[in-house]
Amino acid sequence: MRRLYSSLVDGRGFDLCLIGVPLVFLLLLSGVPLAYNVVMSFQAVDMFSLGSFVRPWVGFDNYRQLIAQPEFWPIMGHTATFLIASIAGQFLIGFALALFFWVNFPGASWLRGLFLVSWVMPGLVVGAVWNWLLSGDFGVFNFVLHQLHIISGNVFWRSDPAFALWSVVIANIWLGTSFNMIMLSVGLSSIPADLYEAAELDGAGALFRFWTITLPMMRSTIGALISLGLIFTLQQFDLFAAITAGGPNNASNVAQYWAWDLSFKQYDFAKGAAISVIMIAVVMVASVYYVRSTRHEVRG
């Protein structure tokens, strides 16, 4: 104990404290619940046995029963659609905005700051705003489409099975576009201007410079951004709770919302934990890819 105290006093053990304290914090607040959830997915757990640590061990029965449910594959399809559409929309619009703000003009910093408002807003607040915008009776979307003569009658975005999932996709794209814009702006600013000047002197056009310089130089940034987008999007729960609640008739239900519904509405905690484990596995794969992308960027 005296040696530990002396190492802290003279600074030799201070670096260990800087690493050890956050590590213990993560283990207690993240590692223990994660391990508990994984173990619970292999047990028979309901509301009566939830508080007990003595539960029947059922192996992979929860996973088999989960996959056998008729709504499993449609919900997985909704999840994949939500992920792909959200990440693609956020990335493409964010990239366009990053290229737009890459050129300095008066008021650019203020305008860029306005785009960050969506990123700092809580998900439930964003969901409430889009609830109003997408309202079938008095929503702004229907009003604008009426004025443009695109639709003749009201579209019930949140309650129509054909549009319910896409209403959440639109809200999530709006929520995450600003983060993509900032990340891509940082990547663009790190590209040496000499490369563009040399290519322009050689007669390369704007599209050719974008394809041969911008995209290759931003490969690591794009890979890291897509990995983060997958992680953030797969964790998105607030928008579904605020806009569609998984309805109508599971038309907008996704894995993360289904896990909550099974656990806290149907009290089938084991199957809810099983879905969470599947999602954790996907997030871990994305996290590994993100770490590799950032490591490659640092080396570059």
ChimeraX commands (.cxc) that place a marker at each C-alpha (Angstrom):
marker #1 position 0.00,0.00,0.00 radius 0.5
marker #1 position 2.88,2.33,0.85 radius 0.5
marker #1 position 4.55,1.56,-2.50 radius 0.5
marker #1 position 1.29,2.36,-4.34 radius 0.5
marker #1 position 0.97,5.65,-2.46 radius 0.5
marker #1 position 4.57,6.63,-3.20 radius 0.5
marker #1 position 4.16,5.79,-6.90 radius 0.5
marker #1 position 1.12,8.05,-7.06 radius 0.5
marker #1 position 2.91,10.86,-5.26 radius 0.5
marker #1 position 5.94,10.87,-7.55 radius 0.5
marker #1 position 3.78,10.42,-10.68 radius 0.5
marker #1 position 4.92,6.94,-11.73 radius 0.5
marker #1 position 1.51,5.35,-11.08 radius 0.5
marker #1 position -0.59,8.25,-12.25 radius 0.5
marker #1 position -0.84,6.88,-15.79 radius 0.5
marker #1 position -2.14,3.59,-14.38 radius 0.5
marker #1 position -4.88,5.49,-12.55 radius 0.5
marker #1 position -5.83,7.33,-15.71 radius 0.5
marker #1 position -6.33,3.99,-17.42 radius 0.5
marker #1 position -7.62,1.96,-14.49 radius 0.5
marker #1 position -10.38,4.24,-13.24 radius 0.5
marker #1 position -12.20,4.56,-16.61 radius 0.5
marker #1 position -11.69,0.84,-17.20 radius 0.5
marker #1 position -13.36,-0.05,-13.90 radius 0.5
marker #1 position -16.13,2.43,-14.68 radius 0.5
marker #1 position -16.77,0.81,-18.08 radius 0.5
marker #1 position -16.71,-2.69,-16.63 radius 0.5
marker #1 position -19.25,-1.81,-13.96 radius 0.5
marker #1 position -21.64,0.24,-16.10 radius 0.5
marker #1 position -21.27,-1.56,-19.43 radius 0.5
marker #1 position -19.50,-4.87,-19.03 radius 0.5
marker #1 position -21.65,-6.26,-16.20 radius 0.5
marker #1 position -25.03,-5.43,-17.83 radius 0.5
marker #1 position -23.75,-6.77,-21.16 radius 0.5
marker #1 position -22.67,-10.07,-19.62 radius 0.5
marker #1 position -25.94,-10.27,-17.69 radius 0.5
marker #1 position -27.92,-9.76,-20.90 radius 0.5
marker #1 position -25.94,-12.44,-22.78 radius 0.5
marker #1 position -26.45,-14.97,-19.98 radius 0.5
marker #1 position -30.16,-14.14,-19.77 radius 0.5
marker #1 position -30.59,-14.89,-23.48 radius 0.5
marker #1 position -29.73,-18.55,-22.73 radius 0.5
marker #1 position -32.16,-18.86,-19.82 radius 0.5
marker #1 position -35.92,-19.07,-19.33 radius 0.5
marker #1 position -36.78,-15.67,-17.84 radius 0.5
marker #1 position -40.18,-14.11,-17.27 radius 0.5
marker #1 position -41.51,-11.45,-14.91 radius 0.5
marker #1 position -41.68,-13.95,-12.04 radius 0.5
marker #1 position -38.11,-15.22,-12.34 radius 0.5
marker #1 position -36.51,-11.91,-13.33 radius 0.5
marker #1 position -35.44,-11.07,-9.78 radius 0.5
marker #1 position -34.01,-14.53,-9.17 radius 0.5
marker #1 position -30.57,-15.69,-10.26 radius 0.5
marker #1 position -31.70,-19.33,-10.25 radius 0.5
marker #1 position -33.26,-19.84,-13.66 radius 0.5
marker #1 position -33.58,-22.82,-16.02 radius 0.5
marker #1 position -30.83,-22.98,-18.63 radius 0.5
marker #1 position -32.38,-23.51,-22.07 radius 0.5
marker #1 position -29.37,-23.03,-24.36 radius 0.5
marker #1 position -30.26,-21.74,-27.81 radius 0.5
marker #1 position -34.01,-22.40,-27.43 radius 0.5
marker #1 position -34.76,-18.67,-27.13 radius 0.5
marker #1 position -32.96,-18.00,-30.41 radius 0.5
marker #1 position -34.68,-20.89,-32.18 radius 0.5
marker #1 position -38.13,-19.81,-30.95 radius 0.5
marker #1 position -37.36,-16.22,-31.91 radius 0.5
marker #1 position -36.39,-17.13,-35.48 radius 0.5
marker #1 position -39.46,-19.38,-35.77 radius 0.5
marker #1 position -41.83,-16.49,-35.02 radius 0.5
marker #1 position -43.59,-15.27,-38.20 radius 0.5
marker #1 position -42.67,-11.63,-37.56 radius 0.5
marker #1 position -38.93,-12.28,-37.17 radius 0.5
marker #1 position -37.85,-12.06,-40.82 radius 0.5
marker #1 position -40.14,-9.13,-41.74 radius 0.5
marker #1 position -38.77,-7.18,-38.76 radius 0.5
marker #1 position -35.20,-8.04,-39.75 radius 0.5
marker #1 position -36.03,-6.83,-43.25 radius 0.5
marker #1 position -37.39,-3.57,-41.83 radius 0.5
marker #1 position -34.22,-3.20,-39.77 radius 0.5
marker #1 position -32.00,-3.70,-42.83 radius 0.5
marker #1 position -34.08,-1.23,-44.85 radius 0.5
marker #1 position -33.92,1.31,-42.06 radius 0.5
marker #1 position -30.15,0.91,-41.72 radius 0.5
marker #1 position -29.33,1.09,-45.43 radius 0.5
marker #1 position -31.71,3.95,-46.25 radius 0.5
marker #1 position -30.74,6.01,-43.20 radius 0.5
marker #1 position -26.97,5.59,-43.63 radius 0.5
marker #1 position -27.14,6.24,-47.38 radius 0.5
marker #1 position -29.34,9.31,-46.97 radius 0.5
marker #1 position -27.29,10.78,-44.14 radius 0.5
marker #1 position -24.03,10.17,-45.99 radius 0.5
marker #1 position -25.08,11.53,-49.40 radius 0.5
marker #1 position -26.76,14.66,-48.05 radius 0.5
marker #1 position -23.95,15.17,-45.52 radius 0.5
marker #1 position -21.33,14.83,-48.26 radius 0.5
marker #1 position -23.18,17.34,-50.46 radius 0.5
marker #1 position -23.34,19.82,-47.56 radius 0.5
marker #1 position -19.67,19.24,-46.71 radius 0.5
marker #1 position -18.69,20.01,-50.32 radius 0.5
marker #1 position -20.94,23.07,-50.26 radius 0.5
marker #1 position -19.33,24.45,-47.08 radius 0.5
marker #1 position -15.86,23.52,-48.32 radius 0.5
marker #1 position -15.94,26.79,-50.27 radius 0.5
marker #1 position -15.66,29.71,-47.89 radius 0.5
marker #1 position -18.34,32.38,-48.21 radius 0.5
marker #1 position -19.76,35.02,-45.82 radius 0.5
marker #1 position -21.86,33.46,-43.08 radius 0.5
marker #1 position -20.70,29.90,-43.79 radius 0.5
marker #1 position -19.70,29.20,-40.18 radius 0.5
marker #1 position -23.04,30.46,-38.86 radius 0.5
marker #1 position -25.01,28.47,-41.40 radius 0.5
marker #1 position -22.95,25.36,-40.64 radius 0.5
marker #1 position -23.73,25.82,-36.95 radius 0.5
marker #1 position -27.47,25.87,-37.68 radius 0.5
marker #1 position -27.20,22.41,-39.21 radius 0.5
marker #1 position -25.81,21.10,-35.92 radius 0.5
marker #1 position -29.08,21.88,-34.12 radius 0.5
marker #1 position -30.56,18.56,-35.24 radius 0.5
marker #1 position -27.61,16.58,-33.86 radius 0.5
marker #1 position -27.81,18.05,-30.33 radius 0.5
marker #1 position -31.59,17.64,-30.02 radius 0.5
marker #1 position -32.83,14.59,-28.03 radius 0.5
marker #1 position -34.39,11.85,-30.10 radius 0.5
marker #1 position -37.79,12.15,-28.43 radius 0.5
marker #1 position -37.87,15.88,-29.21 radius 0.5
marker #1 position -36.96,15.18,-32.84 radius 0.5
marker #1 position -39.68,12.52,-32.92 radius 0.5
marker #1 position -42.25,14.98,-31.55 radius 0.5
marker #1 position -41.30,17.56,-34.19 radius 0.5
marker #1 position -41.56,15.04,-37.02 radius 0.5
marker #1 position -44.83,13.75,-35.55 radius 0.5
marker #1 position -46.24,17.18,-36.28 radius 0.5
marker #1 position -44.55,17.57,-39.66 radius 0.5
marker #1 position -45.84,14.18,-40.87 radius 0.5
marker #1 position -49.35,14.48,-39.46 radius 0.5
marker #1 position -51.92,13.29,-41.95 radius 0.5
marker #1 position -54.48,15.97,-41.13 radius 0.5
marker #1 position -52.46,19.16,-40.59 radius 0.5
marker #1 position -48.83,18.23,-41.25 radius 0.5
marker #1 position -46.40,20.48,-43.10 radius 0.5
marker #1 position -45.40,17.69,-45.49 radius 0.5
marker #1 position -48.94,17.22,-46.77 radius 0.5
marker #1 position -49.41,21.00,-47.05 radius 0.5
marker #1 position -46.27,21.42,-49.19 radius 0.5
marker #1 position -47.13,18.43,-51.40 radius 0.5
marker #1 position -50.65,19.83,-51.86 radius 0.5
marker #1 position -49.26,23.19,-52.90 radius 0.5
marker #1 position -46.95,21.50,-55.41 radius 0.5
marker #1 position -49.93,19.46,-56.75 radius 0.5
marker #1 position -48.06,16.22,-56.08 radius 0.5
marker #1 position -50.88,14.73,-54.01 radius 0.5
marker #1 position -54.62,15.33,-54.11 radius 0.5
marker #1 position -55.55,13.84,-50.74 radius 0.5
marker #1 position -53.92,13.61,-47.35 radius 0.5
marker #1 position -51.19,11.02,-46.89 radius 0.5
marker #1 position -51.17,9.46,-43.43 radius 0.5
marker #1 position -47.43,8.94,-43.16 radius 0.5
marker #1 position -47.35,7.49,-39.65 radius 0.5
marker #1 position -50.35,5.17,-39.88 radius 0.5
marker #1 position -50.15,3.95,-43.48 radius 0.5
marker #1 position -48.19,0.65,-43.68 radius 0.5
marker #1 position -46.66,1.76,-46.98 radius 0.5
marker #1 position -45.16,4.94,-45.48 radius 0.5
marker #1 position -44.75,4.30,-41.74 radius 0.5
marker #1 position -41.19,2.97,-41.88 radius 0.5
marker #1 position -40.12,5.65,-44.34 radius 0.5
marker #1 position -41.44,8.39,-42.08 radius 0.5
marker #1 position -38.95,7.28,-39.43 radius 0.5
marker #1 position -36.21,6.98,-42.06 radius 0.5
marker #1 position -36.80,10.61,-43.10 radius 0.5
marker #1 position -36.65,11.78,-39.50 radius 0.5
marker #1 position -33.47,9.79,-38.84 radius 0.5
marker #1 position -31.78,11.14,-41.97 radius 0.5
marker #1 position -32.54,14.67,-40.79 radius 0.5
marker #1 position -31.20,13.81,-37.34 radius 0.5
marker #1 position -27.87,12.38,-38.50 radius 0.5
marker #1 position -27.04,14.46,-41.57 radius 0.5
marker #1 position -25.27,17.20,-39.60 radius 0.5
marker #1 position -22.92,14.69,-37.95 radius 0.5
marker #1 position -22.01,13.28,-41.36 radius 0.5
marker #1 position -21.44,16.80,-42.66 radius 0.5
marker #1 position -19.03,17.67,-39.85 radius 0.5
marker #1 position -17.08,14.42,-40.12 radius 0.5
marker #1 position -16.77,14.71,-43.89 radius 0.5
marker #1 position -15.82,18.40,-43.63 radius 0.5
marker #1 position -12.94,17.42,-41.38 radius 0.5
marker #1 position -11.86,14.79,-43.89 radius 0.5
marker #1 position -12.02,17.27,-46.76 radius 0.5
marker #1 position -9.97,19.85,-44.88 radius 0.5
marker #1 position -7.18,17.29,-44.34 radius 0.5
marker #1 position -6.60,16.82,-48.09 radius 0.5
marker #1 position -3.56,18.83,-49.26 radius 0.5
marker #1 position -4.54,21.63,-51.64 radius 0.5
marker #1 position -1.39,20.96,-53.69 radius 0.5
marker #1 position -2.96,17.80,-55.09 radius 0.5
marker #1 position -5.89,19.71,-56.55 radius 0.5
marker #1 position -3.65,22.45,-57.91 radius 0.5
marker #1 position -1.39,19.92,-59.65 radius 0.5
marker #1 position -4.38,18.05,-61.09 radius 0.5
marker #1 position -5.95,21.30,-62.30 radius 0.5
marker #1 position -2.70,22.30,-64.01 radius 0.5
marker #1 position -2.74,18.92,-65.79 radius 0.5
marker #1 position -6.19,19.75,-67.13 radius 0.5
marker #1 position -8.25,17.49,-64.82 radius 0.5
marker #1 position -11.90,18.50,-64.49 radius 0.5
marker #1 position -13.83,18.86,-61.25 radius 0.5
marker #1 position -15.47,15.44,-61.54 radius 0.5
marker #1 position -12.17,13.74,-62.33 radius 0.5
marker #1 position -10.49,15.46,-59.34 radius 0.5
marker #1 position -13.32,14.35,-57.09 radius 0.5
marker #1 position -13.11,10.74,-58.28 radius 0.5
marker #1 position -9.31,10.38,-58.28 radius 0.5
marker #1 position -8.31,12.61,-55.35 radius 0.5
marker #1 position -11.19,13.35,-52.98 radius 0.5
marker #1 position -12.69,9.88,-52.66 radius 0.5
marker #1 position -9.39,7.94,-52.35 radius 0.5
marker #1 position -8.01,10.40,-49.80 radius 0.5
marker #1 position -11.18,10.14,-47.72 radius 0.5
marker #1 position -11.47,6.34,-47.81 radius 0.5
marker #1 position -10.63,5.92,-44.12 radius 0.5
marker #1 position -12.95,8.75,-43.08 radius 0.5
marker #1 position -15.80,7.31,-45.11 radius 0.5
marker #1 position -15.25,3.82,-43.68 radius 0.5
marker #1 position -15.22,5.14,-40.12 radius 0.5
marker #1 position -18.30,7.27,-40.77 radius 0.5
marker #1 position -20.31,4.39,-42.21 radius 0.5
marker #1 position -19.32,2.21,-39.25 radius 0.5
marker #1 position -20.42,4.89,-36.79 radius 0.5
marker #1 position -23.61,5.41,-38.76 radius 0.5
marker #1 position -24.45,1.73,-38.47 radius 0.5
marker #1 position -23.81,1.79,-34.72 radius 0.5
marker #1 position -25.86,4.94,-34.11 radius 0.5
marker #1 position -28.71,3.86,-36.40 radius 0.5
marker #1 position -28.98,0.41,-34.88 radius 0.5
marker #1 position -29.29,2.07,-31.47 radius 0.5
marker #1 position -32.07,4.40,-32.63 radius 0.5
marker #1 position -35.12,3.77,-30.48 radius 0.5
marker #1 position -36.56,7.18,-29.59 radius 0.5
marker #1 position -37.81,8.02,-33.08 radius 0.5
marker #1 position -39.80,4.78,-33.35 radius 0.5
marker #1 position -41.27,5.28,-29.89 radius 0.5
marker #1 position -42.30,8.86,-30.71 radius 0.5
marker #1 position -43.48,8.51,-34.32 radius 0.5
marker #1 position -44.92,5.05,-35.09 radius 0.5
marker #1 position -44.43,2.79,-32.03 radius 0.5
marker #1 position -43.60,-0.03,-34.45 radius 0.5
marker #1 position -46.99,0.14,-36.14 radius 0.5
marker #1 position -49.24,-0.13,-37.84 radius 0.5
marker #1 position -49.36,-3.91,-37.55 radius 0.5
marker #1 position -45.53,-4.16,-37.29 radius 0.5
marker #1 position -45.10,-2.28,-40.59 radius 0.5
marker #1 position -42.39,-0.08,-39.04 radius 0.5
marker #1 position -41.14,-2.43,-36.35 radius 0.5
marker #1 position -37.37,-2.93,-36.18 radius 0.5
marker #1 position -35.10,-5.09,-34.05 radius 0.5
marker #1 position -34.29,-2.48,-31.40 radius 0.5
marker #1 position -37.92,-1.57,-30.83 radius 0.5
marker #1 position -39.02,-5.21,-30.92 radius 0.5
marker #1 position -36.48,-6.06,-28.21 radius 0.5
marker #1 position -38.01,-3.39,-25.96 radius 0.5
marker #1 position -41.55,-4.53,-26.80 radius 0.5
marker #1 position -40.80,-8.17,-25.97 radius 0.5
marker #1 position -39.06,-7.28,-22.72 radius 0.5
marker #1 position -41.20,-4.53,-21.25 radius 0.5
marker #1 position -44.62,-5.02,-22.82 radius 0.5
marker #1 position -44.81,-8.78,-23.30 radius 0.5
marker #1 position -42.45,-9.53,-20.36 radius 0.5
marker #1 position -40.56,-12.10,-22.42 radius 0.5
marker #1 position -37.17,-10.93,-21.17 radius 0.5
marker #1 position -35.24,-13.90,-22.54 radius 0.5
marker #1 position -36.27,-13.34,-26.17 radius 0.5
marker #1 position -35.76,-9.60,-25.77 radius 0.5
marker #1 position -32.25,-10.34,-24.54 radius 0.5
marker #1 position -31.68,-12.68,-27.50 radius 0.5
marker #1 position -32.52,-9.92,-30.00 radius 0.5
marker #1 position -30.22,-7.58,-28.09 radius 0.5
marker #1 position -27.36,-10.09,-28.34 radius 0.5
marker #1 position -27.87,-10.33,-32.12 radius 0.5
marker #1 position -27.75,-6.54,-32.35 radius 0.5
marker #1 position -24.68,-6.39,-30.11 radius 0.5
marker #1 position -22.90,-8.83,-32.44 radius 0.5
marker #1 position -23.62,-6.57,-35.43 radius 0.5
marker #1 position -22.48,-3.48,-33.50 radius 0.5
marker #1 position -19.26,-5.25,-32.47 radius 0.5
marker #1 position -18.47,-6.09,-36.11 radius 0.5
marker #1 position -19.07,-2.45,-37.04 radius 0.5
marker #1 position -16.93,-1.32,-34.10 radius 0.5
marker #1 position -14.01,-3.49,-35.21 radius 0.5
marker #1 position -14.26,-2.06,-38.70 radius 0.5
marker #1 position -14.41,1.47,-37.25 radius 0.5
marker #1 position -11.28,0.89,-35.17 radius 0.5
marker #1 position -9.43,-0.50,-38.20 radius 0.5
marker #1 position -10.52,2.48,-40.30 radius 0.5
marker #1 position -9.35,5.03,-37.74 radius 0.5
marker #1 position -6.07,3.15,-37.22 radius 0.5
marker #1 position -5.44,3.19,-40.98 radius 0.5
marker #1 position -6.21,6.92,-41.02 radius 0.5
marker #1 position -3.75,7.63,-38.20 radius 0.5
marker #1 position -1.02,5.65,-39.96 radius 0.5
marker #1 position -1.74,7.48,-43.19 radius 0.5
marker link #1:1,2 radius 0.2
marker link #1:2,3 radius 0.2
marker link #1:3,4 radius 0.2
marker link #1:4,5 radius 0.2
marker link #1:5,6 radius 0.2
marker link #1:6,7 radius 0.2
marker link #1:7,8 radius 0.2
marker link #1:8,9 radius 0.2
marker link #1:9,10 radius 0.2
marker link #1:10,11 radius 0.2
marker link #1:11,12 radius 0.2
marker link #1:12,13 radius 0.2
marker link #1:13,14 radius 0.2
marker link #1:14,15 radius 0.2
marker link #1:15,16 radius 0.2
marker link #1:16,17 radius 0.2
marker link #1:17,18 radius 0.2
marker link #1:18,19 radius 0.2
marker link #1:19,20 radius 0.2
marker link #1:20,21 radius 0.2
marker link #1:21,22 radius 0.2
marker link #1:22,23 radius 0.2
marker link #1:23,24 radius 0.2
marker link #1:24,25 radius 0.2
marker link #1:25,26 radius 0.2
marker link #1:26,27 radius 0.2
marker link #1:27,28 radius 0.2
marker link #1:28,29 radius 0.2
marker link #1:29,30 radius 0.2
marker link #1:30,31 radius 0.2
marker link #1:31,32 radius 0.2
marker link #1:32,33 radius 0.2
marker link #1:33,34 radius 0.2
marker link #1:34,35 radius 0.2
marker link #1:35,36 radius 0.2
marker link #1:36,37 radius 0.2
marker link #1:37,38 radius 0.2
marker link #1:38,39 radius 0.2
marker link #1:39,40 radius 0.2
marker link #1:40,41 radius 0.2
marker link #1:41,42 radius 0.2
marker link #1:42,43 radius 0.2
marker link #1:43,44 radius 0.2
marker link #1:44,45 radius 0.2
marker link #1:45,46 radius 0.2
marker link #1:46,47 radius 0.2
marker link #1:47,48 radius 0.2
marker link #1:48,49 radius 0.2
marker link #1:49,50 radius 0.2
marker link #1:50,51 radius 0.2
marker link #1:51,52 radius 0.2
marker link #1:52,53 radius 0.2
marker link #1:53,54 radius 0.2
marker link #1:54,55 radius 0.2
marker link #1:55,56 radius 0.2
marker link #1:56,57 radius 0.2
marker link #1:57,58 radius 0.2
marker link #1:58,59 radius 0.2
marker link #1:59,60 radius 0.2
marker link #1:60,61 radius 0.2
marker link #1:61,62 radius 0.2
marker link #1:62,63 radius 0.2
marker link #1:63,64 radius 0.2
marker link #1:64,65 radius 0.2
marker link #1:65,66 radius 0.2
marker link #1:66,67 radius 0.2
marker link #1:67,68 radius 0.2
marker link #1:68,69 radius 0.2
marker link #1:69,70 radius 0.2
marker link #1:70,71 radius 0.2
marker link #1:71,72 radius 0.2
marker link #1:72,73 radius 0.2
marker link #1:73,74 radius 0.2
marker link #1:74,75 radius 0.2
marker link #1:75,76 radius 0.2
marker link #1:76,77 radius 0.2
marker link #1:77,78 radius 0.2
marker link #1:78,79 radius 0.2
marker link #1:79,80 radius 0.2
marker link #1:80,81 radius 0.2
marker link #1:81,82 radius 0.2
marker link #1:82,83 radius 0.2
marker link #1:83,84 radius 0.2
marker link #1:84,85 radius 0.2
marker link #1:85,86 radius 0.2
marker link #1:86,87 radius 0.2
marker link #1:87,88 radius 0.2
marker link #1:88,89 radius 0.2
marker link #1:89,90 radius 0.2
marker link #1:90,91 radius 0.2
marker link #1:91,92 radius 0.2
marker link #1:92,93 radius 0.2
marker link #1:93,94 radius 0.2
marker link #1:94,95 radius 0.2
marker link #1:95,96 radius 0.2
marker link #1:96,97 radius 0.2
marker link #1:97,98 radius 0.2
marker link #1:98,99 radius 0.2
marker link #1:99,100 radius 0.2
marker link #1:100,101 radius 0.2
marker link #1:101,102 radius 0.2
marker link #1:102,103 radius 0.2
marker link #1:103,104 radius 0.2
marker link #1:104,105 radius 0.2
marker link #1:105,106 radius 0.2
marker link #1:106,107 radius 0.2
marker link #1:107,108 radius 0.2
marker link #1:108,109 radius 0.2
marker link #1:109,110 radius 0.2
marker link #1:110,111 radius 0.2
marker link #1:111,112 radius 0.2
marker link #1:112,113 radius 0.2
marker link #1:113,114 radius 0.2
marker link #1:114,115 radius 0.2
marker link #1:115,116 radius 0.2
marker link #1:116,117 radius 0.2
marker link #1:117,118 radius 0.2
marker link #1:118,119 radius 0.2
marker link #1:119,120 radius 0.2
marker link #1:120,121 radius 0.2
marker link #1:121,122 radius 0.2
marker link #1:122,123 radius 0.2
marker link #1:123,124 radius 0.2
marker link #1:124,125 radius 0.2
marker link #1:125,126 radius 0.2
marker link #1:126,127 radius 0.2
marker link #1:127,128 radius 0.2
marker link #1:128,129 radius 0.2
marker link #1:129,130 radius 0.2
marker link #1:130,131 radius 0.2
marker link #1:131,132 radius 0.2
marker link #1:132,133 radius 0.2
marker link #1:133,134 radius 0.2
marker link #1:134,135 radius 0.2
marker link #1:135,136 radius 0.2
marker link #1:136,137 radius 0.2
marker link #1:137,138 radius 0.2
marker link #1:138,139 radius 0.2
marker link #1:139,140 radius 0.2
marker link #1:140,141 radius 0.2
marker link #1:141,142 radius 0.2
marker link #1:142,143 radius 0.2
marker link #1:143,144 radius 0.2
marker link #1:144,145 radius 0.2
marker link #1:145,146 radius 0.2
marker link #1:146,147 radius 0.2
marker link #1:147,148 radius 0.2
marker link #1:148,149 radius 0.2
marker link #1:149,150 radius 0.2
marker link #1:150,151 radius 0.2
marker link #1:151,152 radius 0.2
marker link #1:152,153 radius 0.2
marker link #1:153,154 radius 0.2
marker link #1:154,155 radius 0.2
marker link #1:155,156 radius 0.2
marker link #1:156,157 radius 0.2
marker link #1:157,158 radius 0.2
marker link #1:158,159 radius 0.2
marker link #1:159,160 radius 0.2
marker link #1:160,161 radius 0.2
marker link #1:161,162 radius 0.2
marker link #1:162,163 radius 0.2
marker link #1:163,164 radius 0.2
marker link #1:164,165 radius 0.2
marker link #1:165,166 radius 0.2
marker link #1:166,167 radius 0.2
marker link #1:167,168 radius 0.2
marker link #1:168,169 radius 0.2
marker link #1:169,170 radius 0.2
marker link #1:170,171 radius 0.2
marker link #1:171,172 radius 0.2
marker link #1:172,173 radius 0.2
marker link #1:173,174 radius 0.2
marker link #1:174,175 radius 0.2
marker link #1:175,176 radius 0.2
marker link #1:176,177 radius 0.2
marker link #1:177,178 radius 0.2
marker link #1:178,179 radius 0.2
marker link #1:179,180 radius 0.2
marker link #1:180,181 radius 0.2
marker link #1:181,182 radius 0.2
marker link #1:182,183 radius 0.2
marker link #1:183,184 radius 0.2
marker link #1:184,185 radius 0.2
marker link #1:185,186 radius 0.2
marker link #1:186,187 radius 0.2
marker link #1:187,188 radius 0.2
marker link #1:188,189 radius 0.2
marker link #1:189,190 radius 0.2
marker link #1:190,191 radius 0.2
marker link #1:191,192 radius 0.2
marker link #1:192,193 radius 0.2
marker link #1:193,194 radius 0.2
marker link #1:194,195 radius 0.2
marker link #1:195,196 radius 0.2
marker link #1:196,197 radius 0.2
marker link #1:197,198 radius 0.2
marker link #1:198,199 radius 0.2
marker link #1:199,200 radius 0.2
marker link #1:200,201 radius 0.2
marker link #1:201,202 radius 0.2
marker link #1:202,203 radius 0.2
marker link #1:203,204 radius 0.2
marker link #1:204,205 radius 0.2
marker link #1:205,206 radius 0.2
marker link #1:206,207 radius 0.2
marker link #1:207,208 radius 0.2
marker link #1:208,209 radius 0.2
marker link #1:209,210 radius 0.2
marker link #1:210,211 radius 0.2
marker link #1:211,212 radius 0.2
marker link #1:212,213 radius 0.2
marker link #1:213,214 radius 0.2
marker link #1:214,215 radius 0.2
marker link #1:215,216 radius 0.2
marker link #1:216,217 radius 0.2
marker link #1:217,218 radius 0.2
marker link #1:218,219 radius 0.2
marker link #1:219,220 radius 0.2
marker link #1:220,221 radius 0.2
marker link #1:221,222 radius 0.2
marker link #1:222,223 radius 0.2
marker link #1:223,224 radius 0.2
marker link #1:224,225 radius 0.2
marker link #1:225,226 radius 0.2
marker link #1:226,227 radius 0.2
marker link #1:227,228 radius 0.2
marker link #1:228,229 radius 0.2
marker link #1:229,230 radius 0.2
marker link #1:230,231 radius 0.2
marker link #1:231,232 radius 0.2
marker link #1:232,233 radius 0.2
marker link #1:233,234 radius 0.2
marker link #1:234,235 radius 0.2
marker link #1:235,236 radius 0.2
marker link #1:236,237 radius 0.2
marker link #1:237,238 radius 0.2
marker link #1:238,239 radius 0.2
marker link #1:239,240 radius 0.2
marker link #1:240,241 radius 0.2
marker link #1:241,242 radius 0.2
marker link #1:242,243 radius 0.2
marker link #1:243,244 radius 0.2
marker link #1:244,245 radius 0.2
marker link #1:245,246 radius 0.2
marker link #1:246,247 radius 0.2
marker link #1:247,248 radius 0.2
marker link #1:248,249 radius 0.2
marker link #1:249,250 radius 0.2
marker link #1:250,251 radius 0.2
marker link #1:251,252 radius 0.2
marker link #1:252,253 radius 0.2
marker link #1:253,254 radius 0.2
marker link #1:254,255 radius 0.2
marker link #1:255,256 radius 0.2
marker link #1:256,257 radius 0.2
marker link #1:257,258 radius 0.2
marker link #1:258,259 radius 0.2
marker link #1:259,260 radius 0.2
marker link #1:260,261 radius 0.2
marker link #1:261,262 radius 0.2
marker link #1:262,263 radius 0.2
marker link #1:263,264 radius 0.2
marker link #1:264,265 radius 0.2
marker link #1:265,266 radius 0.2
marker link #1:266,267 radius 0.2
marker link #1:267,268 radius 0.2
marker link #1:268,269 radius 0.2
marker link #1:269,270 radius 0.2
marker link #1:270,271 radius 0.2
marker link #1:271,272 radius 0.2
marker link #1:272,273 radius 0.2
marker link #1:273,274 radius 0.2
marker link #1:274,275 radius 0.2
marker link #1:275,276 radius 0.2
marker link #1:276,277 radius 0.2
marker link #1:277,278 radius 0.2
marker link #1:278,279 radius 0.2
marker link #1:279,280 radius 0.2
marker link #1:280,281 radius 0.2
marker link #1:281,282 radius 0.2
marker link #1:282,283 radius 0.2
marker link #1:283,284 radius 0.2
marker link #1:284,285 radius 0.2
marker link #1:285,286 radius 0.2
marker link #1:286,287 radius 0.2
marker link #1:287,288 radius 0.2
marker link #1:288,289 radius 0.2
marker link #1:289,290 radius 0.2
marker link #1:290,291 radius 0.2
marker link #1:291,292 radius 0.2
marker link #1:292,293 radius 0.2
marker link #1:293,294 radius 0.2
marker link #1:294,295 radius 0.2
marker link #1:295,296 radius 0.2
marker link #1:296,297 radius 0.2
marker link #1:297,298 radius 0.2
marker link #1:298,299 radius 0.2
marker link #1:299,300 radius 0.2
view
